[in-house]
Amino acid sequence: MALHPTETAVLAALSRVMEPDLRKDLVTLKMIRDIEIRPEGLRFTIELTTPACPLKEQIEADCRRELAVDFGDMKVEIQMSSRVVGQGNTRDLIPEVKNVILVASGKGGVGKSTVSANLAIALAQTGAKVGLMDADIHGPSLPMMFGLQGARPEMVGDKILPIQKHGIATMSIGLLVDANQAIVWRGPMVSNALRQFFTDVQWGALDYLLIDLPPGTGDIHLTLAQLLRVAGAVIVTTPQQVALADARKAAAMFRMPQIEIPVLGVIENMSWFTPLAHPDEKYYVLGRGGGVSLAEELQVPLLGQIPLVQGIAEAADNGRPIVMDEGNPAGKYYNLLAGAVAQQLSIGNMATANASVG
């Protein structure tokens, strides 16, 4: 016999639904909001930890199943909302930014900046508030990838406003100097410029701030680790052994005692070549399985494999990253990648919160 749907009874049913990643029930996690019991049925909201949650359909289906067990064939309307959690910034340089994500590679030429741009846009397309900072002082690529050549940010008082493009708040040294000007600075000058990207730039409230690092390991990486509380880093590589060797060094750097930034996972770029005319065909021109083996070696998730597709370079050169092209198959992989990155951040933030409570 079906129970009468009271708020207490509804919460009891939903307390049997587990959040798959956080491994606690939705009621304990306080993810159930605004329960309304009406003559025509039940309505409530599930507040996810990120709009990019890759498991939202599973969570909704589990809720409907448990409600049907207790209340039978009742009309149920479920709304999805989100409230991104984050660790904040203990140094108060960017207090409204919830999660800082470093995108690193160890070596140049693996498509790290292309991954950064497309990942930022994919996260924004889910409804998250996203910023992208180009930390490559000597070789900034963000202005071209976002079609911002010659653009200059506005000032409000003594603060620089990031330029909004493709739903992203963007900032790069390339937006402050002439495109043909060579920036020949020593380490201390570079570190000071990076500091100003946080002290003098008004980033505002963001769910995710992605920082596209220069290749290698050095002053910029150390400076960011000292300035900010970083939620995590992702390592971009190709399947090639030479790229994997440098990616290992980047991961080892983040695990050094003076840095200690969590590695969220590995992103394998240029995993295979797929002709647009034959989307089911895969040609492993740079090798196969390198990203998988690196993730296993580092004991972190393989966050995604991004194919090399026709048009990806042209899209970046034209200022509209490939994820914005709905007809290009690469967009699917970047959307999956955004979900995986947001998922790992939510898991990490929950673990940190539990550790601080304990």
VEXKE-615645 format. One record per residue (C-alpha): x, y, z; residue in three letters. Coordinates in steps of 0.02 Angstrom, whole numbers. Layout:
N
<<X Y Z> 'ala'>
...
//
This chain:
358
<<0 0 0> 'met'>
<<69 170 -51> 'ala'>
<<112 294 85> 'leu'>
<<39 468 98> 'his'>
<<168 592 32> 'pro'>
<<217 707 175> 'thr'>
<<381 803 174> 'glu'>
<<451 687 306> 'thr'>
<<402 533 205> 'ala'>
<<475 607 46> 'val'>
<<640 642 132> 'leu'>
<<641 466 202> 'ala'>
<<624 394 26> 'ala'>
<<757 509 -46> 'leu'>
<<877 466 96> 'ser'>
<<896 297 9> 'arg'>
<<968 382 -146> 'val'>
<<1158 392 -143> 'met'>
<<1262 523 -233> 'glu'>
<<1373 404 -333> 'pro'>
<<1535 502 -316> 'asp'>
<<1518 573 -141> 'leu'>
<<1449 408 -73> 'arg'>
<<1322 487 42> 'lys'>
<<1135 504 24> 'asp'>
<<1056 659 -50> 'leu'>
<<969 708 112> 'val'>
<<1127 699 217> 'thr'>
<<1216 802 84> 'leu'>
<<1074 931 91> 'lys'>
<<1046 917 -95> 'met'>
<<855 911 -84> 'ile'>
<<771 1082 -89> 'arg'>
<<598 1161 -101> 'asp'>
<<486 1009 -78> 'ile'>
<<307 1050 -131> 'glu'>
<<165 925 -108> 'ile'>
<<16 967 -216> 'arg'>
<<-147 878 -259> 'pro'>
<<-78 841 -432> 'glu'>
<<87 771 -368> 'gly'>
<<258 808 -296> 'leu'>
<<386 938 -344> 'arg'>
<<562 968 -277> 'phe'>
<<736 1026 -325> 'thr'>
<<900 929 -325> 'ile'>
<<1045 1048 -295> 'glu'>
<<1200 973 -377> 'leu'>
<<1379 1014 -329> 'thr'>
<<1415 1069 -508> 'thr'>
<<1309 1108 -662> 'pro'>
<<1429 997 -758> 'ala'>
<<1382 843 -655> 'cys'>
<<1396 693 -773> 'pro'>
<<1280 587 -664> 'leu'>
<<1128 699 -653> 'lys'>
<<1019 582 -757> 'glu'>
<<1065 434 -646> 'gln'>
<<1027 533 -488> 'ile'>
<<857 585 -555> 'glu'>
<<814 407 -607> 'ala'>
<<863 341 -435> 'asp'>
<<751 471 -351> 'cys'>
<<603 424 -459> 'arg'>
<<630 239 -422> 'arg'>
<<633 262 -233> 'glu'>
<<483 379 -234> 'leu'>
<<385 253 -336> 'ala'>
<<425 117 -207> 'val'>
<<343 219 -68> 'asp'>
<<210 320 -158> 'phe'>
<<164 219 -311> 'gly'>
<<118 300 -475> 'asp'>
<<126 482 -422> 'met'>
<<170 628 -535> 'lys'>
<<344 688 -488> 'val'>
<<423 848 -556> 'glu'>
<<609 865 -522> 'ile'>
<<705 1025 -551> 'gln'>
<<895 1026 -563> 'met'>
<<998 1169 -494> 'ser'>
<<1179 1181 -438> 'ser'>
<<1289 1265 -310> 'arg'>
<<1472 1240 -347> 'val'>
<<1571 1207 -190> 'val'>
<<1752 1258 -173> 'gly'>
<<1896 1279 -55> 'gln'>
<<1907 1467 -78> 'gly'>
<<2068 1563 -63> 'asn'>
<<2148 1583 107> 'thr'>
<<2259 1724 46> 'arg'>
<<2110 1829 -9> 'asp'>
<<2186 1881 -175> 'leu'>
<<2033 1813 -268> 'ile'>
<<1909 1779 -127> 'pro'>
<<1758 1756 -242> 'glu'>
<<1839 1619 -347> 'val'>
<<1784 1448 -284> 'lys'>
<<1903 1333 -379> 'asn'>
<<2071 1369 -461> 'val'>
<<2125 1237 -587> 'ile'>
<<2300 1232 -660> 'leu'>
<<2319 1159 -836> 'val'>
<<2497 1094 -858> 'ala'>
<<2591 991 -985> 'ser'>
<<2776 978 -946> 'gly'>
<<2820 1010 -1130> 'lys'>
<<2759 1118 -1272> 'gly'>
<<2668 1060 -1426> 'gly'>
<<2541 945 -1342> 'val'>
<<2393 1064 -1367> 'gly'>
<<2380 1120 -1186> 'lys'>
<<2315 1294 -1228> 'ser'>
<<2188 1221 -1350> 'thr'>
<<2129 1103 -1213> 'val'>
<<2120 1246 -1087> 'ser'>
<<2014 1355 -1202> 'ala'>
<<1893 1218 -1251> 'asn'>
<<1878 1150 -1073> 'leu'>
<<1839 1324 -1006> 'ala'>
<<1702 1350 -1136> 'ile'>
<<1631 1175 -1107> 'ala'>
<<1617 1212 -920> 'leu'>
<<1534 1379 -956> 'ala'>
<<1409 1297 -1073> 'gln'>
<<1343 1197 -925> 'thr'>
<<1298 1359 -835> 'gly'>
<<1453 1377 -727> 'ala'>
<<1540 1545 -705> 'lys'>
<<1712 1521 -780> 'val'>
<<1872 1621 -802> 'gly'>
<<2027 1581 -905> 'leu'>
<<2196 1658 -867> 'met'>
<<2342 1640 -986> 'asp'>
<<2495 1623 -874> 'ala'>
<<2617 1603 -1019> 'asp'>
<<2700 1773 -1008> 'ile'>
<<2826 1743 -1147> 'his'>
<<2710 1657 -1271> 'gly'>
<<2527 1704 -1238> 'pro'>
<<2403 1618 -1354> 'ser'>
<<2235 1664 -1276> 'leu'>
<<2208 1825 -1377> 'pro'>
<<2215 1732 -1543> 'met'>
<<2115 1581 -1483> 'met'>
<<1975 1696 -1424> 'phe'>
<<1984 1820 -1568> 'gly'>
<<2043 1960 -1456> 'leu'>
<<2194 2025 -1553> 'gln'>
<<2209 2210 -1520> 'gly'>
<<2077 2209 -1383> 'ala'>
<<2115 2298 -1220> 'arg'>
<<2027 2271 -1053> 'pro'>
<<1933 2412 -968> 'glu'>
<<1978 2490 -803> 'met'>
<<1859 2521 -658> 'val'>
<<1948 2630 -534> 'gly'>
<<2116 2547 -506> 'asp'>
<<2055 2375 -560> 'lys'>
<<2069 2289 -729> 'ile'>
<<1911 2203 -792> 'leu'>
<<1937 2036 -880> 'pro'>
<<1871 2035 -1058> 'ile'>
<<1713 1931 -1077> 'gln'>
<<1715 1819 -1231> 'lys'>
<<1619 1659 -1270> 'his'>
<<1546 1665 -1093> 'gly'>
<<1720 1666 -1014> 'ile'>
<<1810 1800 -913> 'ala'>
<<1983 1808 -996> 'thr'>
<<2149 1887 -953> 'met'>
<<2320 1874 -1034> 'ser'>
<<2479 1978 -1046> 'ile'>
<<2439 1975 -1231> 'gly'>
<<2289 2089 -1195> 'leu'>
<<2402 2219 -1114> 'leu'>
<<2549 2232 -1235> 'val'>
<<2571 2243 -1422> 'asp'>
<<2560 2074 -1509> 'ala'>
<<2731 2097 -1592> 'asn'>
<<2818 2152 -1434> 'gln'>
<<2943 2027 -1365> 'ala'>
<<2930 2008 -1177> 'ile'>
<<3108 1983 -1116> 'val'>
<<3088 1974 -928> 'trp'>
<<3185 1885 -793> 'arg'>
<<3099 1772 -667> 'gly'>
<<3061 1905 -534> 'pro'>
<<2976 2018 -662> 'met'>
<<2870 1873 -725> 'val'>
<<2820 1828 -547> 'ser'>
<<2772 2008 -511> 'asn'>
<<2665 2016 -669> 'ala'>
<<2574 1857 -616> 'leu'>
<<2541 1930 -444> 'arg'>
<<2462 2081 -526> 'gln'>
<<2344 1966 -621> 'phe'>
<<2265 1932 -451> 'phe'>
<<2293 2093 -354> 'thr'>
<<2246 2212 -496> 'asp'>
<<2118 2110 -595> 'val'>
<<1937 2108 -537> 'gln'>
<<1891 1926 -572> 'trp'>
<<1729 1932 -472> 'gly'>
<<1627 1779 -425> 'ala'>
<<1682 1624 -522> 'leu'>
<<1648 1440 -500> 'asp'>
<<1807 1392 -594> 'tyr'>
<<1962 1490 -641> 'leu'>
<<2072 1392 -761> 'leu'>
<<2253 1446 -772> 'ile'>
<<2342 1394 -932> 'asp'>
<<2523 1367 -877> 'leu'>
<<2675 1383 -988> 'pro'>
<<2768 1222 -1033> 'pro'>
<<2895 1150 -913> 'gly'>
<<2919 1177 -727> 'thr'>
<<2987 1337 -653> 'gly'>
<<2957 1508 -577> 'asp'>
<<2778 1530 -637> 'ile'>
<<2722 1365 -563> 'his'>
<<2805 1401 -396> 'leu'>
<<2735 1578 -390> 'thr'>
<<2557 1519 -418> 'leu'>
<<2575 1385 -285> 'ala'>
<<2631 1519 -161> 'gln'>
<<2500 1648 -210> 'leu'>
<<2343 1542 -222> 'leu'>
<<2252 1399 -143> 'arg'>
<<2236 1285 -294> 'val'>
<<2097 1156 -299> 'ala'>
<<2191 1044 -420> 'gly'>
<<2296 1024 -576> 'ala'>
<<2265 927 -736> 'val'>
<<2407 856 -840> 'ile'>
<<2392 866 -1030> 'val'>
<<2493 746 -1136> 'thr'>
<<2490 659 -1303> 'thr'>
<<2515 470 -1320> 'pro'>
<<2698 496 -1371> 'gln'>
<<2831 434 -1252> 'gln'>
<<2927 598 -1260> 'val'>
<<2772 693 -1204> 'ala'>
<<2736 566 -1067> 'leu'>
<<2912 586 -996> 'ala'>
<<2887 773 -972> 'asp'>
<<2709 749 -908> 'ala'>
<<2780 639 -769> 'arg'>
<<2895 781 -719> 'lys'>
<<2748 902 -711> 'ala'>
<<2650 783 -601> 'ala'>
<<2802 757 -489> 'ala'>
<<2820 945 -470> 'met'>
<<2643 965 -404> 'phe'>
<<2677 830 -275> 'arg'>
<<2833 914 -205> 'met'>
<<2818 963 -20> 'pro'>
<<2834 1149 -57> 'gln'>
<<2691 1142 -182> 'ile'>
<<2572 998 -137> 'glu'>
<<2436 1029 -265> 'ile'>
<<2317 883 -299> 'pro'>
<<2330 808 -472> 'val'>
<<2150 786 -530> 'leu'>
<<2195 675 -676> 'gly'>
<<2270 656 -849> 'val'>
<<2202 723 -1013> 'ile'>
<<2265 634 -1168> 'glu'>
<<2259 752 -1317> 'asn'>
<<2276 701 -1500> 'met'>
<<2232 523 -1448> 'ser'>
<<2187 474 -1626> 'trp'>
<<2148 553 -1793> 'phe'>
<<1969 543 -1856> 'thr'>
<<1923 606 -2031> 'pro'>
<<1762 707 -2031> 'leu'>
<<1698 605 -2178> 'ala'>
<<1725 443 -2080> 'his'>
<<1687 482 -1897> 'pro'>
<<1696 299 -1846> 'asp'>
<<1875 276 -1905> 'glu'>
<<2023 301 -1787> 'lys'>
<<2205 316 -1837> 'tyr'>
<<2329 313 -1692> 'tyr'>
<<2461 421 -1775> 'val'>
<<2550 469 -1612> 'leu'>
<<2543 300 -1528> 'gly'>
<<2412 221 -1419> 'arg'>
<<2379 199 -1233> 'gly'>
<<2506 324 -1167> 'gly'>
<<2381 427 -1069> 'gly'>
<<2301 272 -995> 'val'>
<<2468 204 -934> 'ser'>
<<2520 374 -863> 'leu'>
<<2357 390 -766> 'ala'>
<<2381 215 -696> 'glu'>
<<2560 254 -650> 'glu'>
<<2510 415 -560> 'leu'>
<<2357 330 -482> 'gln'>
<<2240 465 -546> 'val'>
<<2092 458 -667> 'pro'>
<<2109 472 -854> 'leu'>
<<1993 622 -870> 'leu'>
<<1971 613 -1057> 'gly'>
<<2043 571 -1227> 'gln'>
<<2027 707 -1359> 'ile'>
<<2042 659 -1542> 'pro'>
<<2137 756 -1673> 'leu'>
<<2001 812 -1794> 'val'>
<<1998 918 -1948> 'gln'>
<<1962 1100 -1910> 'gly'>
<<2028 1108 -1732> 'ile'>
<<2179 1215 -1778> 'ala'>
<<2078 1328 -1893> 'glu'>
<<1948 1353 -1757> 'ala'>
<<2081 1411 -1634> 'ala'>
<<2160 1526 -1764> 'asp'>
<<1989 1601 -1802> 'asn'>
<<1950 1639 -1620> 'gly'>
<<1809 1512 -1600> 'arg'>
<<1872 1354 -1511> 'pro'>
<<1808 1191 -1586> 'ile'>
<<1689 1151 -1442> 'val'>
<<1579 1291 -1506> 'met'>
<<1553 1200 -1672> 'asp'>
<<1402 1090 -1639> 'glu'>
<<1437 990 -1796> 'gly'>
<<1613 940 -1748> 'asn'>
<<1634 775 -1654> 'pro'>
<<1770 848 -1542> 'ala'>
<<1636 944 -1447> 'gly'>
<<1568 783 -1373> 'lys'>
<<1737 738 -1300> 'tyr'>
<<1762 909 -1224> 'tyr'>
<<1589 903 -1144> 'asn'>
<<1632 735 -1067> 'leu'>
<<1798 807 -1008> 'leu'>
<<1712 954 -924> 'ala'>
<<1600 834 -828> 'gly'>
<<1748 729 -774> 'ala'>
<<1849 878 -712> 'val'>
<<1701 950 -616> 'ala'>
<<1668 778 -544> 'gln'>
<<1845 760 -477> 'gln'>
<<1839 934 -402> 'leu'>
<<1678 895 -310> 'ser'>
<<1751 734 -241> 'ile'>
<<1910 823 -186> 'gly'>
<<1817 968 -107> 'asn'>
<<1704 851 -10> 'met'>
<<1854 751 52> 'ala'>
<<1938 911 109> 'thr'>
<<1781 970 198> 'ala'>
<<1762 802 287> 'asn'>
<<1945 804 339> 'ala'>
<<1929 978 412> 'ser'>
<<1773 928 510> 'val'>
<<1859 771 573> 'gly'>
//
